[in-house]
Amino acid sequence: MKILVIGSGGREHALVWKLAQSPHATQIWCAPGNAGIAQERLASNGAAVECVNIGAEELPRLAALAGEKQIDLTVVGPDNPLALGIVDLFQRQGRRIWGVNQKAAQFESSKVFSQKFMEKYGIPTAAAGTFAEVAAAKRFCATLGGKCVVKADGLALGKGVLICGSQAEAERAVDEIMVSRAFGAAGTRVVVQEFLEGMEVSLHALCDGVTAKIFPTSQDHKRVLDGDLGLNTGGMGTYSPTPFLTAAQLDEAAHRILDPFMRGCQAEGIDYRGLLYPGIMLTKSGPKVLEFNARFGDPETQVYLTRLENDLVELLEASAVGTLGPIDLSWSDSASVCVVMASGGYPGSYPKGKVISGLEAAGALPKTKVFHAGTALKGGQIVTNGGRVLGVTALGGDLPAALAAAYAAVETIHFDGAQFRRDIGAKATGA
Ligand code: AMP
């Protein structure tokens, strides 16, 4: 089977790595890919994965590539091409593609849409209101005593969420989003949610339009500095499983969130085939959904796919064609940890082109996989080419063993200015 993967980050490297292990895969392309993806080889025939220099949002060029190479299955990593309708485009051209269609992508591209859907179908979420008017939004913030979270409706590079502790702060947040338009058109409308206290975890479920299969839990670390300090990032590290939900509690959460989600999608004529990634707060009154993402998390994918025992080609095909029902997801009992190594300065401005050393030694360590994110090949050397550079991932018999293995690998890798968090998994180990 000829496969095309779209995207260039750590998530896409993990997808390519796992797809390349399938006996079904005979050729894999990745657009645009990165230096690590270009080093992958297929288990079935030893062929190299080929990176093609087409951006993830260049839909017509991607469709032309799929036609030219006679791709059997296209796998979409990032949210933007999904929101732009890449799945609809490929389907119109009769090409099988995995990922949500444009209508389903609204769960991520519009927080107002998601909030209204959750309320309509009884999905546990924060008390909230959705507003197109500044004064009404501010009045609602006041009913929450100003302790609230103000969210721009649209995609805002993960920055359109402002946490407020007082009415004055809340009013400033509403003005920033709706009046100053700090996030552009994404701020035409806002969602205001009550501030929820608790432990935050990531859920993932693979969906085929009817069935949703829940993954084990994982936890991301969004802030750049240890102790959850500093600026928000795309994610500085993950581990799976977390100890915060028992198997029975995870089943219950799946039942309370995914059942009404799938029922609601059917009622609204939304054919949800792809990945659903709800961000969850574990509150005193149970798990509540903060937001929906409509694709795999990054760096959640790195810990999930290193634990997944199923053939990923078979799973994604089943998700795309609607035959997930009888398939059981199977996970290694091992814990998995991903530590993100980022460029100095990230998430602010950062230099590129720093030579990365120690990758081979790290990759040779047992049960360790170094996923590349922002890397490029320059003059025969692998250099930094983005904010998040590597996702150093390791399995272990338990979480402390996986942490020790991941950090041992991190210590062997060097590039100028490298920064990483030293407290990944600390909420679980109590360290
Ligand atoms: P979102 O993009 O909606 O997930 O929000 C980004 C981050 O803001 C989340 O990962 C949470 O840490 C935080 N957050 C969002 N909504 C709430 C809420 N209602 N209460 C507390 N924290 C929140």
Boltz pocket constraint, residues with backbone or C-beta under 6 A from the ligand:
constraints:
  - pocket:
      binder: B
      contacts: [[A, 126], [A, 149], [A, 151], [A, 158], [A, 161], [A, 163], [A, 193], [A, 194], [A, 195], [A, 196], [A, 197], [A, 200], [A, 222], [A, 279], [A, 290], [A, 291]]
      max_distance: 6.0
